[in-house]
Amino acid sequence: MIKRSLGAAALLAAGLWATGCTADLPGGGEVTLDPDGVSVGNGDGSVSMDQDGNTSITGEGENTLNIATADGTVTEDCQGRFVNITANAGEVVLNGDCAAVTVLGSNMTVHIGTVETITVMGTDNTVYYSGGEPTTNNLGADNDVSQGGNAQS
């Protein structure tokens, strides 16, 4: 009987993983499981892990978006906010207008729609902006800030 129950639970879990599933959590959050990975979040932020095990964390305040990732890809809409990115060897895409973006890490690629100020700390980071003429502060080594990239203005 126990073997049948475990087998049924495994079959159900595999079916939910393959087709995708979202479950509401008490307090307004939700858990989403699909072939791309798993995420847990609420209106203030989220934690996610993709199918390769890359993890990212986003947290939102009234005018600030905080992103932390390692070897992952994060895409967010700026919505006029200040953005702080702490990461290593990841990629971040910030679509739309950002007030300011601060990058702290190494081996990052960051794509920004439009932004007033870009500050880069760390090494070997590449930061692109789609439009405008932002003020740039390069406080690290071997960082490149230039127009271009994949973000939408």
N, C-alpha and C positions, 0 to 999 in steps of 0.2 A: 504494500500500500504506500509506504514512504517513497519507494522508487518511482511509482506512478505520479505522486504529487510533485516530486522534484522534476520529473520529466515534463509534466504539464506546465509547471512554473517556468522552466527553461524555454519551452516552446512559446509560451505567451510573451516572455521577455524578448525573445528573438523577433517575434512578429511585431511588437511595439517598436523595437529598435529599427527594423527595416522600413516600417511605414511612417514612423514619426508619432510622437505623442507629447501632449502637454498636460501637466497636472497643476492645479492651483494649490498654493500653500496658504496656511493660516496667516493672516496679516497682510494679504495682498500680493504675495510673490508668486512665482511660478517656476516649475522645472520643465525643461524641454529636452526630449531625447529624440534624436533622429540620426540618419546615417552619417551626417557631418560632425556629430559630437553631442555634447551635453552642455546645457547652460542653466544657471539658477540666478534669478534676479527679481528685482522689484523696481519701483519707480525711482529709486535712488542709485541704482547701479546693478552690475551683474558680474558673475564669475563664469567663465566658459572654458571648455577644453575641447579641442577639435579631435578628429579621428587619428591624428598623428601624435597626440599627447601634448600639443602646445596649449599653454594656458594664458588667458588674458583676464584682466580685472579692469572694470570701468566704474567710476564713482562720479556722481553728479551733485553739484550744489546749485544754488540759484544762478550764479554767473560763472561757474568753474566746472570744467570737465577734467578729471584725473584718470590717466590711463597707465597701466603697468602691464608689461608683457615680456615674455622671453621666447624668442623664436616663433612668435605667432603673428597673425595678421588681424588688425582691428580696423574697422571702418565706422566712422561716426559723422554726424552732422554737427557742425560747429555752433550754429544758431547764435552767433555773436559773442560766444563765451571765451574766457581765458582757458587755455588748455595746457596742462602739465603732463608730459610724457616721460615715464621712467621705464627704460627698456634696454634689452640687449638682443641684437641680431634679429629684430623683428621688422615688421612693416606696418605703418599707420597711415590711413587715408582719412583726411579731415575735409569733408565737402562743405561748401558754403563759405560764409564770412566768419572769420575768427578775430577776436579782439587782439590776442597775443598768443604765441605758442612758445613754450619752453621745452627743449629736448635735453634730457640727461641720460646718457648711456653710450653705447658703442655699437658700431656696425649696424646702425639703424637706417632705414629708408622711410622718409616721411613725405607725404604728399599733402599739400594744403591748398584749399581753394583760393581765398584771398585773406590777407592778414596785415595788420598794422606793424607788428613787431615780432621778429623771430630771434630767440636766444638759443644757442646750441652750446652745450657743455659736454665734454667727453671726446672720444676719438672715432675717426672713420665713419662719421655720420653723413648721409646725403639727404638734404632737405630741398624739396621742390615747392614752389608756389605757382599757382596758375595765373594770377593777375595782380596788378597793383605794383607798388614800389615800396616794399616793407623796409623798415629799419632793421638791420641785422647786427647781432652781437655774437661773435664767434669766440667763445672762451675756452676752446679746446684745441686739439691738434688734428690735422688731416680731415677736417670737416669741409663739406661743400654745400653752399646755398645758392640755388639758381632758379630761374624761371623755367617752368615746364611741369612734368609729372602727370599723374593720372587723376587728380582731384577735380571735382566740379566746382566752379565758382558760384 
